[in-house]
């Protein structure tokens, strides 16, 4: 079921359909939170809090507003706001990420047949994730939303409240900073 169908079902039966929303979006909410905070425990708490807040908000919306809702960017906004609130309340910078692309993990058979290769790919992802975590938040959030969550620039603009042109420049600048931070040997290993 796509998000448009999900929004229509939510507008008719919030309690009966909310579980479908959770199943459809819990992983991506967790991925955004994990990439923004770098802490899997914090990401779990933020994801749970975001879904609770989403339910409470939907309970106050009229059916027409729910039908018109663009669920992916709306949930991404909630998650990002909770990540920012957590970082502010702790007065500490975010920590490095464990891995940049969970969905890009090799199947178990590949790891079993080529453990050295699997270890190198894991190390590459961890180096890239650490560099992503080191980006300033103004670049990290647009890069994560564009290249990890695959939101369009229009959706990112809605989430972050910034003009699309600014976001394109921030994504471009963030990627340039990532490339500049990569050692020449890292780039060769990642492209090989």
DRENMI-469529 format. One record per residue (C-alpha): residue in one letter; x, y, z. Coordinates in pm, whole numbers, plus 50000, padded with zeros to 5 digits. Example, Ala and Ser with C-alpha at 12.3 -4.5 7.8 and 13.67 -1.06 7.14 Angstrom:
# DRENMI-469529
a512304955050780/s513674989450714/
# end
This chain:
# DRENMI-469529
x500005000050000/x501435034049906/x501325064650129/x498335079949949/x496265048850014/x497575047650370/x496565083950429/x493055076950300/x492725046450526/x494035066450823/x491435093550757/x488675067450781/x490015045651064/x493015058851257/x493075031751523/x492645003151278/x495185016251028/x497915031451245/x499674997951279/x500054997550899/x501705031850916/x504095018951182/x505024988050978/x505515008850665/x507685036050822/x509325024251144/x512525013150971/x513045045550783/x512275066451092/x514845046151284/x517385049751001/x517015087650999/x517305089551378/x520295066151384/x522115085451113/x521415118551282/x522295108151639/x524765080151579/x523375061451877/x521135030951824/x519545033952170/x518695070652113/x517405061951766/x515025036051911/x513685060652168/x513315088351910/x511525064751671/x509075053951939/x508485089752049/x508005101051688/x505375074451624/x503535082951946/x503585119751851/x502395111151501/x499445091651641/x498515119751880/x498735145551602/x496645124651364/x493995120751634/x493545158651632/x493475162651251/x490275163351052/x489885135850787/x490565159450495/x493865170650646/x494905134350698/x494015125350336/x496175154150210/x499105144950435/x502425135850273/x503395109550527/x507105104650450/x508205140950482/x505805146650773/x507315117850972/x510855128350874/x510115162951017/x508985148051346/x512075125851369/x514505154051283/x512915177351538/x513205150751808/x516865144851714/x517585182151742/x515735184652073/x517705155352214/x521025170252103/x520125204152255/x518945189252582/x522145169752627/x524395198552523/x526675173952349/x527425169351980/x526055139451801/x528235108551796/x529585090251491/x527365065551314/x527855027851319/x527045023350950/x525795045950675/x523715022250469/x521914994350654/x519994984450343/x523244980650152/x524564952850373/x525724921850192/x523664890150222/x524884865150479/x526034841550205/x528444867950070/x529924873650414/x530324836050464/x531964830450126/x534204861350142/x534694872150504/x537694894350424/x535754912750154/x532734916450380/x534954930250658/x536504955450418/x533094966950295/x531904970650654/x535014990750740/x534435012850433/x530835019550538/x531935027550893/x534585052350770/x532015069050545/x529465069450828/x531955085651064/x532685112450805/x528965118250751/x528465121951127/x531245147751134/x529455170150882/x527785201151024/x524055195051079/x523095220050807/x524745196650552/x524205163150724/x520395165350746/x519895173250375/x522425146550269/x520755120350492/x517265129250371/x518315129650004/x520725100449980/x519685078050269/x515915083750289/x515635092049914/x513325121949959/x512945146149670/x514235181549709/x510625193949734/x509995169550021/x513255179450192/x512255215950158/x508985208050334/x510805189050609/x513545214450676/x511695246250583/x514435257450345/x514235266949976/x514955239049728/x517875258149575/x519495261749918/x519035224649982/x520565215049648/x523575236449734/x523775221450084/x523605185849952/x526245194149691/x528465210849954/x527945182050200/x528945156549937/x531975177749846/x533005178750211/x532635140950232/x534755136349920/x537405160250053/x537505141450384/x538085108450210/x541735098850177/x542745090349818/x543115053749920/x539595054050068/x538165066749740/x540055040349542/x538795012749774/x535175024849757/x535155027549377/x537004994749315/
# end
